[in-house]
Amino acid sequence: MTARKTYDVAVIGAGVFGAWTAYHLAKSGGSVALLDAYGPANSRASSGGESRIIRMGYGSDDIYTRWSLRALPRWKEIFAQAGRPELFQPTGVLWIAHDKYPYAMDTLTALQDHNIPHERLSLLGLRKHYSQIAFDDNAWGILEPESGVLMARRAVQTVVEEAQKIGVQYRAASALAPLGEGRVASIMTTHGENISAGAFVYACGPWLAKLFPDLLGTRIFVSRQEIIFFGIPQGEIQFGRSTLPTWLYLKDEFYGVPDLENRGLKVADDHHGAPVDPDTQSRVASVAAVEAAREFVARRFPALKNAPVVETRVCQYESTSNGDFLIDQHPDFTNVWLVGGGSGHGFKHGPSVGEYVTARVMQSSAAENEVAPRFSLATKQTTQNRAIH
C-alpha cells in the first residue's frame, strides 16, 4: 500500500491569492496541494469574470503602490512564460478627479515619488484627448500610460497551469475548516478525503466567512457587485483600447474598461452592494443595477445613451472593515493561515500577496514585517469604514 502523501503546504482556494501563493511556494521548493471547490476563477469566484484593472495609484497608501509596482512585471513574466502575453492589455488608466480631491492629489504625489510614468491632465487636456467622455467643469485627470487590464479568469487559470508545471498538485475538492486547536496535521474535504500538510493556507475569498463563521463571520463583508457591458455602435472606434483608456471616475464611484475583445464598454459601480452568499446569490443582473449604469453612461458617455446592454456579470467583493487585506495566522492553530479580504481591489496584487504569504509561511526574513500589523486579524473590525480603494 502506498503511503499517503504529506505536502509541505496545502492551499485552499484557487483564486488569484491562492493561485499565486501556491506558485511561489512551489518556486521556493515546497511540495504544494492546491484545492478549489468549483475550479480556478470559476463563475462564483471573486477572481472570475473577464477583466480586472491594474493601476499604481493608491492615494497615500504606499504599500499598495509598491505592491502594484512589483506585481505588474510578475504578471507579464508569467504570461510570457505561458505564451499568453495578451492577458495583459496595456490600455493605460485614467483617473478623473474634481477640484483638489485628496485621494487624487495623494495619488499624484505617490506616482511622482516612485518615478511612475504619468501625466497630469487639465480640463482642457481631458476634453481634447477624450471627447467621448463628458467632464464636469472642475474635472482634471491623471493618466498612468503603462497600467491597464488583466484578463482575469484566464489570468488565474494560467497561473494555476504554470504552477502545476513546477509541481503543484491541483485537485477539485471542497475543504472543511480544521478541527481542534494547536497544530493541524490534516484537514478533511466534503467527500471524506484527508489532506495532510505541514501548513494550511485558506485563501478562499468570500468563503472565508463561511468556513470560519465564529472568527470571520462579522469581519468579512461579502457584497453583491454588478457589472454591465454596453454595446458599441457599428463601426465605432472611439471606445476601443487605442482611443479610450481604462478609467476611474472618482466623483461618481464608477469605473470601467474600454471595448476589449469586442465585448463592449464595461461599466461597474464601485459602491458596496447588498450582503450575499457566494454559493447561492443570483448571478442575473438586477434591473436597478442596469438602470444605475444606464444613468451613468447617459451622463458621462452621451454617445452610448441608447446603447444596448450586451452582457452582464454578477460577482462579489469580500471586504474587511477598512479594505486592507487579511493575512495572518489563525489564532487557534499554529500552522493555519488566513489570506483574503481582497476588498474589491486585491486582484492586481496577486503576485505580491503570493510572495508575502510564502515568506510568512516559510518564516523567511524576506517578509515585509512592517505590513504584518496592518494585515493582521486584530485590526479587522466588525463595522465597515472603507478607507482603501
C-alpha positions as a printed Julia matrix, in Angstrom:
389×3 Matrix{Float64}:
   0.0    0.0     0.0
   1.33   3.45   -0.96
   1.76   5.8     1.98
  -0.47   8.84    1.99
   1.39  11.94    0.75
   2.03  14.76    3.14
   2.53  18.14    1.5
   4.6   20.96    2.84
   1.64  23.28    2.32
  -1.98  22.85    1.27
  -3.58  25.96   -0.23
  -7.37  26.08   -0.11
  -8.79  28.3    -2.83
  -7.52  28.67   -6.41
  -8.46  32.29   -6.91
  -5.82  34.93   -7.55
  -4.41  34.92   -3.99
  -4.37  31.14   -3.68
  -3.01  30.5    -7.17
  -0.09  32.89   -6.76
   0.61  31.62   -3.23
   0.79  28.04   -4.5
   3.04  29.13   -7.37
   5.5   30.98   -5.13
   5.53  28.2    -2.54
   6.45  25.71   -5.26
   9.1   28.09   -6.63
  10.56  28.14   -3.11
  10.94  24.38   -3.21
   7.88  23.28   -1.27
   5.52  20.46   -2.16
   2.11  22.05   -2.58
  -1.5   20.94   -2.94
  -3.98  23.46   -4.33
  -7.69  22.83   -3.78
 -10.78  24.57   -5.06
 -14.42  23.63   -4.68
 -15.57  24.97   -8.06
 -12.37  25.34  -10.08
  -9.86  28.16  -10.71
 -11.55  31.52  -11.4
 -14.97  29.9   -11.58
 -18.16  31.88  -12.15
 -18.88  32.13   -8.4
 -15.41  33.38   -7.51
 -14.33  36.96   -6.96
 -11.41  36.17   -9.29
 -13.7   35.18  -12.15
 -15.05  37.4   -14.88
 -13.38  38.98  -17.89
 -11.14  41.75  -16.64
  -9.55  43.5   -13.66
  -7.71  46.81  -13.52
  -4.06  47.04  -12.54
  -3.01  50.57  -11.59
  -0.26  52.05   -9.48
  -2.12  54.93   -7.84
  -3.42  54.29   -4.32
  -3.63  57.72   -2.74
  -1.37  57.8     0.32
  -1.39  54.0     0.8
   2.21  53.46   -0.22
   2.21  49.71    0.48
  -0.34  49.11   -2.28
   1.53  51.29   -4.76
   4.7   49.32   -4.03
   2.9   46.0    -4.32
   1.3   47.02   -7.64
   4.7   48.05   -8.95
   6.09  44.64   -8.01
   3.07  42.73   -9.31
   2.83  44.04  -12.88
   6.19  42.7   -14.12
   5.44  39.34  -12.5
   2.1   39.15  -14.29
   3.86  39.96  -17.56
   6.56  37.37  -16.88
   4.13  34.53  -16.24
   2.03  35.47  -19.28
   5.17  35.48  -21.46
   6.27  32.18  -19.93
   2.9   30.66  -20.83
   2.86  32.2   -24.3
  -0.15  34.38  -23.36
   1.09  38.0   -23.45
  -2.38  39.19  -24.47
  -3.63  38.54  -20.94
  -2.27  41.95  -20.01
  -3.87  44.74  -22.03
  -1.84  48.0   -21.73
  -4.82  50.31  -22.02
  -3.46  52.96  -19.68
  -5.5   54.03  -16.67
  -7.15  57.44  -16.44
  -8.1   58.88  -13.06
 -10.84  61.51  -13.33
 -10.89  63.77  -10.29
 -12.52  67.05   -9.28
 -11.2   70.17   -7.53
  -8.33  69.26   -5.16
  -9.73  65.84   -4.34
  -7.35  64.49   -1.63
  -7.15  60.91   -2.93
  -6.17  62.12   -6.39
  -3.67  64.64   -5.03
  -2.07  61.92   -2.88
  -2.0   59.58   -5.88
  -0.21  62.23   -7.92
   2.38  62.61   -5.16
   2.91  58.84   -4.93
   3.38  58.49   -8.68
   5.97  61.26   -8.57
   7.75  59.81   -5.52
   8.04  56.36   -7.13
   9.01  57.71  -10.56
   5.98  56.03  -12.12
   5.23  57.32  -15.63
   2.18  59.57  -15.5
   0.68  62.71  -16.95
  -1.47  65.29  -15.22
  -4.27  66.49  -17.48
  -6.17  69.74  -17.18
  -9.84  70.02  -18.05
  -8.78  71.29  -21.47
  -6.47  68.29  -21.89
  -9.19  65.85  -20.87
 -11.67  67.3   -23.33
  -9.08  67.41  -26.1
  -7.94  63.79  -25.74
 -11.16  62.11  -24.57
 -14.06  63.83  -26.29
 -16.2   60.7   -25.82
 -16.42  61.48  -22.07
 -18.5   64.33  -20.62
 -16.44  66.04  -17.9
 -17.61  68.49  -15.26
 -16.08  71.96  -15.37
 -13.96  71.28  -12.28
 -12.54  67.98  -13.57
  -8.88  67.13  -14.06
  -7.09  63.86  -14.65
  -4.08  61.64  -14.1
  -3.06  59.2   -16.81
  -0.93  56.14  -15.99
   0.12  55.14  -19.53
   1.8   51.84  -18.58
  -1.02  50.46  -16.45
  -4.02  48.6   -17.82
  -6.14  45.48  -17.6
  -5.58  41.85  -16.62
  -7.86  39.34  -18.33
  -8.95  37.91  -15.01
 -10.4   34.43  -15.48
  -7.77  33.35  -18.0
  -5.02  35.01  -15.98
  -5.78  32.97  -12.86
  -6.17  29.77  -14.84
  -2.81  30.45  -16.46
  -1.14  30.88  -13.05
  -2.62  27.55  -11.93
  -1.42  25.85  -15.12
   2.09  27.26  -14.67
   2.06  26.22  -11.01
   1.22  22.66  -11.99
   4.18  22.62  -14.38
   6.51  23.2   -11.41
   4.95  20.55   -9.22
   1.82  21.97   -7.61
  -0.86  19.28   -7.41
  -4.25  20.77   -8.16
  -7.37  18.92   -7.14
 -11.06  19.77   -7.34
 -12.16  19.45   -3.74
 -14.13  21.36   -1.16
 -12.11  21.6     2.04
 -13.54  21.85    5.52
 -12.22  24.05    8.3
  -9.68  22.46   10.65
 -10.81  20.96   13.93
  -9.45  21.27   17.44
  -6.6   23.64   18.23
  -2.82  23.8    18.18
  -1.01  22.18   15.27
  -3.15  20.73   12.47
  -1.91  17.52   10.87
  -4.64  17.17    8.26
  -7.98  18.5     7.07
 -10.95  16.79    5.51
 -12.8   17.5     2.29
 -16.57  17.32    1.95
 -16.1   14.0     0.13
 -14.19  12.46    3.02
 -10.67  12.79    1.63
  -7.92  13.5     4.15
  -5.3   16.14    3.16
  -2.11  16.07    5.23
   0.31  19.0     5.22
   2.8   20.88    7.32
   0.84  24.11    6.9
  -2.54  25.15    5.54
  -3.35  28.41    3.77
  -7.03  29.27    3.49
  -7.23  31.74    0.59
 -10.86  31.24   -0.28
 -12.2   34.76   -0.65
 -15.89  35.09    0.22
 -15.92  31.56    1.62
 -13.57  32.51    4.48
 -16.5   33.83    6.47
 -18.47  30.64    5.8
 -15.63  28.31    6.81
 -14.74  30.31    9.92
 -18.06  31.89   10.95
 -17.23  32.45   14.6
 -13.96  34.17   13.78
 -14.69  35.93   10.49
 -18.45  35.94   10.11
 -18.61  39.56   11.3
 -15.22  40.64    9.93
 -15.53  39.73    6.24
 -18.28  41.64    4.45
 -19.44  39.93    1.25
 -21.31  42.3    -1.07
 -23.05  41.87   -4.4
 -21.33  43.7    -7.28
 -22.87  44.05  -10.73
 -21.07  44.82  -13.97
 -22.73  45.95  -17.19
 -21.35  45.86  -20.75
 -22.79  48.34  -23.24
 -22.69  47.59  -26.95
 -20.66  49.87  -29.22
 -22.3   51.36  -32.36
 -21.39  49.73  -35.66
 -18.01  50.77  -36.98
 -17.3   52.99  -33.96
 -13.67  53.06  -32.74
 -13.7   55.8   -30.09
 -14.46  53.32  -27.29
 -11.66  50.89  -28.14
  -8.29  50.47  -26.44
  -6.45  52.72  -28.89
  -8.61  55.76  -28.1
 -10.07  55.22  -24.62
  -8.08  54.14  -21.55
  -9.4   52.23  -18.61
 -10.99  54.9   -16.42
 -11.97  55.61  -12.82
 -14.5   58.39  -12.29
 -13.81  59.23   -8.65
 -16.69  61.63   -8.13
 -19.31  59.1    -9.26
 -17.55  55.98   -7.85
 -17.88  54.21  -11.18
 -15.05  52.65  -13.14
 -14.76  50.89  -16.46
 -12.77  49.3   -19.22
 -12.76  50.11  -22.95
 -14.12  47.75  -25.57
 -11.71  44.82  -25.26
 -12.13  41.76  -27.46
 -15.33  43.34  -28.86
 -17.24  42.78  -25.6
 -18.49  46.36  -25.23
 -17.78  49.15  -22.75
 -17.5   47.67  -19.26
 -19.16  49.81  -16.58
 -19.05  48.97  -12.87
 -20.47  50.65   -9.79
 -17.84  50.63   -7.02
 -20.34  51.27   -4.21
 -20.78  48.21   -2.0
 -23.93  46.25   -2.8
 -26.19  44.15   -0.6
 -24.77  41.31    1.56
 -24.82  37.97   -0.29
 -23.85  34.32   -0.09
 -21.36  33.4    -2.88
 -22.86  29.93   -3.23
 -26.49  30.95   -3.65
 -26.77  34.56   -4.82
 -28.4   35.12   -8.2
 -25.92  35.79  -10.97
 -28.52  37.66  -13.02
 -28.05  41.43  -13.01
 -30.81  43.38  -11.33
 -32.99  45.97  -13.06
 -31.78  48.56  -10.55
 -28.11  47.92  -11.39
 -28.74  48.15  -15.12
 -30.65  51.4   -14.69
 -27.93  52.91  -12.48
 -25.32  52.05  -15.1
 -27.53  53.45  -17.87
 -27.93  56.72  -16.0
 -24.17  56.99  -15.51
 -23.42  56.2   -19.16
 -26.0   58.7   -20.37
 -24.28  61.45  -18.36
 -20.64  60.54  -18.95
 -20.64  58.74  -22.33
 -23.5   60.51  -24.17
 -22.84  58.74  -27.48
 -23.84  55.49  -25.72
 -27.01  56.88  -24.16
 -29.21  54.4   -26.04
 -26.64  51.61  -26.35
 -27.89  48.08  -25.69
 -26.74  46.0   -22.76
 -24.82  43.15  -24.4
 -23.54  41.32  -21.32
 -23.77  41.45  -17.54
 -21.76  39.91  -14.72
 -22.52  39.47  -11.03
 -19.73  38.73   -8.59
 -18.88  39.91   -5.09
 -16.39  41.85   -3.05
 -15.21  40.31    0.19
 -14.14  43.32    2.18
 -12.52  43.85    5.53
 -13.64  46.72    7.73
 -11.35  49.27    6.06
 -10.3   47.48    2.85
  -6.88  46.25    4.0
  -6.05  42.63    3.25
  -6.24  39.89    5.87
  -3.02  37.88    6.01
  -2.44  36.3     9.4
  -2.22  33.06   11.34
  -5.41  31.62   12.73
  -5.41  32.38   16.48
  -6.3   28.78   17.4
  -3.91  26.94   15.05
  -0.15  27.36   14.83
   0.11  26.27   11.17
  -3.09  27.63    9.62
  -3.05  30.9     7.69
  -5.95  33.11    6.66
  -5.5   35.04    3.41
  -8.25  37.19    1.97
 -10.14  40.43    2.23
  -9.37  41.44   -1.34
 -11.92  44.21   -0.79
 -12.58  44.88   -4.46
  -9.03  45.99   -5.23
  -6.97  42.87   -4.49
  -6.77  41.09   -7.84
  -3.87  43.1    -9.23
  -1.76  42.32   -6.15
  -1.89  38.53   -6.57
   1.85  38.07   -7.25
   2.84  40.31   -4.34
   0.4   38.61   -1.97
   1.74  35.21   -3.02
   5.31  36.29   -2.34
   4.43  37.77    1.02
   2.4   34.75    2.18
   5.18  32.41    1.07
   7.73  34.38    3.08
   5.47  34.33    6.15
   4.65  30.61    5.91
   8.3   29.73    5.26
   9.35  32.12    8.07
  11.65  33.93    5.69
  13.35  37.2     6.53
  12.1   38.43    3.14
   8.65  39.05    4.62
   7.79  42.73    4.91
   7.42  42.8     8.68
   6.25  46.4     8.74
   2.99  45.47    6.99
   2.23  42.47    9.2
   0.29  44.53   11.78
  -1.72  46.22    9.05
  -2.84  42.88    7.6
  -3.38  41.25   11.0
  -6.66  39.78   12.2
  -6.52  42.08   15.23
  -7.03  45.14   13.01
 -10.19  43.78   11.38
 -13.25  45.39   12.92
 -16.91  44.36   12.86
 -18.19  47.58   11.29
 -17.22  48.89    7.87
 -15.36  52.14    7.38
 -13.89  51.82    3.92
 -10.56  53.6     3.55
  -8.75  51.64    0.81
  -9.92  51.83   -2.81
